[in-house]
Amino acid sequence: MIDIQTIDNEFCAATYGRTSVVFDHASGATLFDAEGRSYIDFGSGIGVMSLGYGHPAWVEAVKTQAEKLPHTSNLYYSRPTALLAQKLCERTGFKRVFFSNSGAEANECLIKTARKWANDTKGEGVHPIVTLRNSFHGRTIATVTATGQDVFHTHFGPFPDGFLYVPANDIAALEKVLKEHSCAAFLFEVVQGEGGVCALNAQYMKAAQELCKKHNVLLCIDEVQTGNGRTGTWFAFEQFGLSPDIVSTAKGLGGGLPIGATLFGEQTAQTLTAGTHGSTFGGNPIACAAALAVLETLSSDALDDVRRKAQVITTTLSALPTVRDVSGLGMMIGFSVEGKKSAEVRAAALKEGLLVLTAKDRVRLLPPLTISDEELQTGLQRLCAAISA
Ligand SMILES: *Cc1c(COP(=O)(O)O)cnc(C)c1O
């Protein structure tokens, strides 16, 4: 029998510390390894499998588009691409969308648009983008620079100019930086995912929006992880009375296929013009057909159910004596366990047949949004066993 782990370890770049499992197939929110052992999925890949595995609407959409027309390039019009852009705009109130293939690319587009907008409207010169400490915006050279965590800033310098960092939830620090520098944009995550599932303070975000208006700076939100129903609304910002100028998203949007999207409001809808940006695979018809299935399946009723299930999870967790600091929004949940490292909880969960994620020193849960009550209960039982193991 061929040993996949040995082959991977020899031939794939050693960028990932993989867990010693080779999954074979999956259904609903349950994965099966090569030996037929089952695992409940509380990670969705990393927030990607929003409809779980084998959702009939998603499978049908992908199969049909793969047979019909998988790719045309952006030299021509494509039906799923146009319809996805329309449906996303109608659902969220944005005016235009640029499609790419990942979260980092969606943020690259956001950064380029913010810079061009500043150039067009405020004149040439340096127009920095302010980001938060403990943020995460991606792994490309520009997005890793936008990421406000020093651990990501080793090895790969020099980094591009034009990013300034402030601590989260500190409105005075934001005001100071906007006063001292002529800036293009302020960019943040409503819930810092990789940073440890830290939800920003609601008043802070409202006050930040006011400051951005006052200083004529674009309000930009990275909804790569929080978007697409994850927090119980299509975008997380909707719950806080915010109206951002640019939003980026990816992860759960394609339900398992790579797609990123950057959405532009009134102010930025005309910023990108012919030839200013592009992507060979961006708006790929199969990925867009998959995303259309995700968008249609995650109706407002389905999102009511996301909020209900999120409540079940947080209530269960909060009742456990060693669980600390349950945080997050909707089905994006973080916590720590007294006396246990997050990696230990993850390993104990794996033994119980449950997949969880970590974010820094915290355990992170991002279950499929369509998880059944039965799988949710089984998963929670396994989680409780792992926590008390
Ligand atoms: C995952 C993530 C990204 C990067 O997305 P990729 O698809 O890995 O490039 C960017 N921002 C946030 C908030 C993320 O969670």
The ligand as an SDF file (V2000), in Angstrom:
LIG
                    3D

 15 15  0  0  0  0  0  0  0  0999 V2000
   -7.7120   33.2110    6.0250 C   0  0  0  0  0  0  0  0  0  0  0  0
   -7.7140   34.6670    6.0390 C   0  0  0  0  0  0  0  0  0  0  0  0
   -7.0700   35.4080    5.0310 C   0  0  0  0  0  0  0  0  0  0  0  0
   -6.2370   34.7620    3.9600 C   0  0  0  0  0  0  0  0  0  0  0  0
   -7.0150   33.9550    3.1150 O   0  0  0  0  0  0  0  0  0  0  0  0
   -6.2970   32.9330    2.0940 P   0  0  0  0  0  0  0  0  0  0  0  0
   -7.4400   32.3560    1.3150 O   0  0  0  0  0  0  0  0  0  0  0  0
   -5.5660   31.9230    2.9110 O   0  0  0  0  0  0  0  0  0  0  0  0
   -5.3770   33.7320    1.2510 O   0  0  0  0  0  0  0  0  0  0  0  0
   -7.1770   36.7830    5.0680 C   0  0  0  0  0  0  0  0  0  0  0  0
   -7.8750   37.4120    6.0270 N   0  0  0  0  0  0  0  0  0  0  0  0
   -8.5210   36.7290    7.0010 C   0  0  0  0  0  0  0  0  0  0  0  0
   -9.3030   37.4780    8.0220 C   0  0  0  0  0  0  0  0  0  0  0  0
   -8.4490   35.3410    7.0490 C   0  0  0  0  0  0  0  0  0  0  0  0
   -9.0590   34.6770    8.0360 O   0  0  0  0  0  0  0  0  0  0  0  0
  1  2  1  0
  2  3  1  0
  2 14  2  0
  3  4  1  0
  3 10  2  0
  4  5  1  0
  5  6  1  0
  6  7  2  0
  6  8  1  0
  6  9  1  0
 10 11  1  0
 11 12  2  0
 12 13  1  0
 12 14  1  0
 14 15  1  0
M  END
$$$$
